[in-house]
Amino acid sequence: MNKPRKQGKGHPKRPVIREDGTRFDGIGEASLSAYGSFGSESNIRRSIRTGRRAGGYRWKLADEEQA
């Protein structure tokens, strides 16, 4: 017998800040700005994690900037 799947909400959006100070509500919106389409979120996640560039910018999470 199959278990019913839990209806989770996934991960909450975390605001992202580009090195020029532009703030985005989430990684998807930042990806749309940097690449003109969705689908490159992993590049921005890697940039946040490693400090390297994605889409020509460095990125960080907004809650990291406040610390």
Secondary structure, 3 states (H helix, E strand, C coil): CCCCCCCCCCCCCCCEEECCCCEECCHHHHHHHHHCCCCCHHHHHHHHHHCCCECCECEEEHHHHHC
